[in-house]
Amino acid sequence: MAITMSPEAIRHVRGFLEGRGKGGGLRLGVKTSGCSGLAYVLEVFDEVDKNDEVFDVDGVKVAIDRKSLVYLDGTELDYTREGLNEGFKFNNPNEKNSCGCGESFGV
């Protein structure tokens, strides 16, 4: 199973962690939510949970709980800027549909 990050996402996460002064890395996951069934979760972690799988992506630690890993296998995390909007984007090959507002997805 593999998770990748674009160079822009790596730079953004490294800069955030350095500015924060602490943090073990980035935690990715999914939760039940929205009209399509699942929503992405992205947060900084200080400690690894016992159910986490940890990946090193170009020096950035990425933790994913085992239940979410099946939905995120093969995903690339990107950081994009479009006009005045910027943020993380999940490029997930497992995603079959998403809701109109973009807040949730289905597999």
C-alpha positions as CSV (number, residue, x, y, z in Angstrom):
1,M,0.0,0.0,0.0
2,A,1.3,3.4,-0.9
3,I,0.6,7.0,-0.1
4,T,2.4,9.8,-2.0
5,M,2.6,13.6,-1.7
6,S,3.3,16.2,-4.3
7,P,6.4,18.4,-3.8
8,E,4.2,21.3,-3.0
9,A,2.3,19.3,-0.3
10,I,5.6,18.2,1.2
11,R,6.9,21.8,1.3
12,H,3.7,23.0,2.9
13,V,3.6,20.3,5.6
14,R,7.3,20.7,6.5
15,G,6.9,24.5,6.7
16,F,3.8,24.1,9.0
17,L,5.5,21.6,11.3
18,E,8.6,23.8,11.5
19,G,6.5,26.8,12.3
20,R,4.5,24.9,14.9
21,G,7.7,23.8,16.6
22,K,6.4,20.3,17.3
23,G,4.5,17.5,15.7
24,G,5.3,14.0,14.6
25,G,3.8,14.4,11.1
26,L,0.5,14.3,9.3
27,R,-2.4,12.0,10.0
28,L,-4.7,11.1,7.1
29,G,-8.0,9.2,7.4
30,V,-11.6,8.9,6.4
31,K,-14.8,9.2,8.4
32,T,-18.4,8.5,7.7
33,S,-19.9,11.8,6.6
34,G,-21.9,13.7,3.9
35,C,-24.2,12.6,1.2
36,S,-21.6,10.4,-0.6
37,G,-20.7,8.4,2.5
38,L,-17.0,9.3,3.4
39,A,-15.0,12.4,4.1
40,Y,-11.3,12.9,4.3
41,V,-9.6,13.7,7.6
42,L,-6.3,15.6,7.7
43,E,-4.6,16.6,11.0
44,V,-1.2,17.0,12.6
45,F,-0.2,14.3,15.1
46,D,2.2,14.4,18.0
47,E,2.1,10.7,18.8
48,V,1.4,7.6,16.7
49,D,-1.7,5.6,17.7
50,K,-1.5,1.9,18.1
51,N,-3.8,1.3,15.1
52,D,-1.7,3.6,12.8
53,E,0.4,2.5,9.9
54,V,3.3,5.1,9.5
55,F,4.9,6.0,6.1
56,D,7.9,8.2,5.4
57,V,7.1,10.3,2.4
58,D,10.3,12.3,1.6
59,G,11.0,12.9,5.3
60,V,7.4,13.6,6.3
61,K,5.8,11.1,8.5
62,V,2.3,10.2,7.4
63,A,0.1,8.1,9.8
64,I,-3.0,6.4,8.6
65,D,-5.3,4.2,10.8
66,R,-5.7,0.7,9.4
67,K,-9.4,1.1,8.7
68,S,-8.8,4.2,6.5
69,L,-5.9,2.7,4.7
70,V,-8.0,0.5,2.5
71,Y,-9.8,3.6,1.2
72,L,-6.6,5.7,0.8
73,D,-4.3,3.2,-0.9
74,G,-2.7,4.8,-3.9
75,T,-3.7,8.3,-2.9
76,E,-1.6,11.3,-3.7
77,L,-1.9,14.3,-1.4
78,D,-1.4,17.6,-3.3
79,Y,-1.5,21.2,-2.2
80,T,-3.1,23.5,-4.8
81,R,-3.7,27.2,-5.3
82,E,-6.6,28.2,-7.6
83,G,-7.3,31.9,-7.6
84,L,-7.8,33.0,-4.0
85,N,-8.4,29.4,-2.8
86,E,-5.6,27.1,-1.6
87,G,-5.5,23.9,0.3
88,F,-4.9,20.2,0.2
89,K,-6.4,18.0,-2.5
90,F,-6.7,14.2,-2.3
91,N,-6.1,12.5,-5.7
92,N,-7.6,9.1,-4.8
93,P,-7.8,6.4,-7.5
94,N,-10.4,4.5,-5.3
95,E,-12.9,7.4,-5.4
96,K,-15.9,6.4,-7.5
97,N,-18.1,9.4,-6.9
98,S,-18.3,12.6,-4.9
99,C,-21.1,14.9,-3.8
100,G,-21.7,18.2,-5.6
101,C,-20.2,20.3,-2.9
102,G,-17.0,18.3,-2.8
103,E,-17.2,17.5,0.9
104,S,-17.6,13.8,0.7
105,F,-16.9,10.9,-1.6
106,G,-17.8,7.2,-2.2
107,V,-15.8,4.1,-3.2
